[in-house]
Amino acid sequence: MKKILALALSAVLMTSVLTGCSGDSGPEITLYDGINSEMQLIHKMVELVVEDKTDVEVTIKDQMSAVNMFRELTREDPSCDIMNSYDGTVLTTFLKQDPSDVSEGQTLYEYAKAQVMEQYGVDMLDQLGINNTYCIAVPQSIADQYGLETISDLIPVAGELRFGAEHEFFTEEGTMKYTPFTQFYGLNFKEKIPVDINLKYAAVENGNFDVTVVYTTDGLNRKANLKVLEDDQNFFPEYNGALLVREGLYDELADAAPNLKDVLNSLSG
C-alpha cells in the first residue's frame, strides 16, 4: 500500500511540474496551413528556420484559403502573423488591381510590394524563387486532335470542349479567374465544371473535362500527360512566391527575434 501511495504522489507531483511548465509560454508566431502542398511546405520551412535561428516558437494552425488567410493577417486583431503568397495574387486578388496598373519602369513584384505596404502595412519579403503562375492545359490527346499549341487555338473549338477547374478559379475574387480569362480570350466553352482541387487531375485524366487551369510548378502536369498551352496574349501575370509579414510583428518580437526579417529572407532565392 505504501508503494502504491508513493507512486500516486509522484504522479501528482510530476503532473504539477508539467502543468507549471506548460503555462510558461514564450513568444510565438502563428501561421495557417495552406490548402496546397506548396504553401504547406513553405510554411513548414518558416517554422524550421525561425525556431532554429530565434527564440520564437511557431504554431501552424488548420488549413485556410489564401483569401481568408490574408483577412486574418490584416484585421485589427490578427490571428495570423506570416503567410506565403505570390506577387500576382497580391496584385489581383488582395489589391484587386490588374497588371496594367503596374507603373512603367517597375516590375510587378516591386509595385505589389509597395502597394501592399502602403494599403495594409504588410511587408512582402524577397522572392522565394518560384514563379507559380497560372497556365491552361489539355490532355495530349486533345492537343493532338485539335492541333492546340496556344490558348488562342482554343477559340474556334471551345464550344466543343468542357472546362474544369477547382472551385476557387470560378470565384469572382480577383481578376485572374474564369470569367475575366474567358472574356479576354473570347472563349465560350461547352460547359464549365467545378471540382475539388484534390480531384482535378484524376478528373482530367478520366476524361471528365477537356481543358483545365494548372500552375506552372505542378509536378502532376507531367504525370497526367498534359500539354501546357502558350499564353500567347499574355493574360496571366507572373506569380513570384514571397512571404507576407503582418504590420507590427517585427516590433513585437524585437527582443526574442531582432533578426527575424533576415531569418525569413534566408529562404529567398
HUSULCOR-V379224 format. One record per backbone hydrogen bond with DSSP energy under -1.0 kcal/mol. CO is the residue of the C=O (numbers start at 0). NH is the residue of the N-H. E is the energy in kcal/mol with one decimal. If there is no record, write none. Layout:
co = {CO | CO}
nh = {NH | NH}
e = {E | E}
This chain:
co = {0 | 1 | 2 | 3 | 4 | 5 | 6 | 7 | 8 | 9 | 10 | 11 | 12 | 13 | 14 | 15 | 16 | 17 | 18 | 20 | 22 | 26 | 28 | 29 | 30 | 32 | 35 | 36 | 37 | 38 | 39 | 40 | 41 | 42 | 43 | 44 | 45 | 46 | 47 | 48 | 49 | 56 | 58 | 60 | 64 | 65 | 66 | 67 | 68 | 69 | 70 | 80 | 82 | 84 | 85 | 86 | 87 | 88 | 88 | 89 | 90 | 97 | 98 | 102 | 106 | 107 | 108 | 109 | 110 | 111 | 112 | 113 | 114 | 115 | 115 | 116 | 122 | 126 | 129 | 132 | 134 | 135 | 136 | 137 | 138 | 139 | 140 | 141 | 142 | 142 | 148 | 150 | 151 | 153 | 153 | 156 | 157 | 157 | 160 | 161 | 161 | 162 | 164 | 165 | 166 | 167 | 168 | 171 | 176 | 177 | 178 | 179 | 180 | 181 | 181 | 190 | 192 | 195 | 198 | 199 | 200 | 201 | 202 | 210 | 211 | 213 | 214 | 217 | 218 | 219 | 220 | 221 | 224 | 226 | 229 | 229 | 230 | 238 | 239 | 240 | 241 | 242 | 243 | 244 | 245 | 247 | 248 | 250 | 252 | 255 | 256 | 258 | 259 | 260 | 263 | 264}
nh = {4 | 5 | 6 | 7 | 8 | 9 | 10 | 11 | 12 | 13 | 14 | 15 | 16 | 17 | 18 | 19 | 20 | 21 | 22 | 23 | 24 | 56 | 58 | 80 | 60 | 63 | 39 | 40 | 41 | 42 | 43 | 44 | 45 | 46 | 47 | 48 | 49 | 50 | 51 | 52 | 53 | 28 | 30 | 32 | 68 | 69 | 70 | 71 | 72 | 73 | 74 | 245 | 243 | 241 | 89 | 90 | 91 | 92 | 93 | 94 | 96 | 100 | 101 | 105 | 110 | 111 | 112 | 113 | 114 | 115 | 116 | 117 | 118 | 119 | 121 | 120 | 244 | 268 | 240 | 215 | 213 | 228 | 211 | 226 | 142 | 143 | 144 | 145 | 146 | 147 | 229 | 153 | 154 | 156 | 157 | 159 | 160 | 189 | 189 | 209 | 210 | 192 | 194 | 168 | 169 | 170 | 177 | 173 | 180 | 181 | 182 | 183 | 184 | 185 | 186 | 162 | 164 | 198 | 202 | 203 | 204 | 205 | 207 | 163 | 136 | 134 | 217 | 220 | 222 | 223 | 225 | 224 | 139 | 137 | 150 | 231 | 233 | 131 | 86 | 127 | 84 | 124 | 82 | 122 | 248 | 251 | 252 | 253 | 256 | 54 | 259 | 262 | 263 | 264 | 266 | 267}
e = {-2.6 | -2.4 | -2.3 | -2.4 | -2.5 | -2.3 | -2.1 | -2.1 | -2.6 | -2.5 | -2.3 | -2.1 | -2.1 | -2.5 | -2.5 | -2.2 | -2.0 | -2.4 | -1.2 | -1.5 | -1.2 | -2.3 | -2.9 | -3.0 | -3.1 | -2.1 | -2.0 | -2.7 | -2.2 | -2.6 | -1.9 | -2.1 | -2.1 | -2.1 | -2.4 | -2.5 | -2.5 | -2.2 | -1.4 | -2.0 | -1.8 | -2.7 | -2.8 | -1.4 | -2.4 | -2.3 | -1.7 | -2.2 | -1.9 | -1.5 | -1.0 | -2.5 | -3.2 | -2.4 | -2.7 | -2.3 | -2.5 | -2.3 | -1.8 | -2.3 | -2.8 | -2.2 | -1.5 | -2.0 | -2.3 | -2.7 | -2.6 | -1.9 | -2.4 | -2.6 | -1.3 | -2.2 | -2.8 | -1.6 | -1.6 | -1.5 | -2.2 | -2.0 | -2.8 | -2.2 | -3.2 | -3.1 | -2.4 | -3.9 | -2.2 | -2.5 | -2.1 | -2.2 | -1.2 | -1.9 | -2.3 | -2.0 | -1.4 | -1.0 | -1.5 | -2.1 | -1.8 | -1.4 | -2.2 | -2.1 | -2.1 | -2.9 | -1.9 | -1.3 | -1.5 | -1.2 | -2.6 | -1.3 | -2.3 | -2.9 | -2.3 | -2.2 | -2.0 | -1.3 | -2.5 | -3.2 | -1.8 | -2.0 | -2.4 | -2.4 | -2.3 | -1.8 | -2.7 | -2.9 | -2.7 | -2.2 | -1.8 | -1.1 | -1.0 | -2.7 | -2.5 | -1.5 | -2.0 | -2.1 | -2.5 | -2.0 | -1.9 | -2.6 | -2.0 | -3.0 | -2.3 | -2.7 | -1.9 | -2.5 | -1.4 | -2.2 | -1.8 | -1.3 | -3.1 | -1.7 | -1.8 | -2.4 | -2.6 | -2.5 | -1.7 | -1.6}
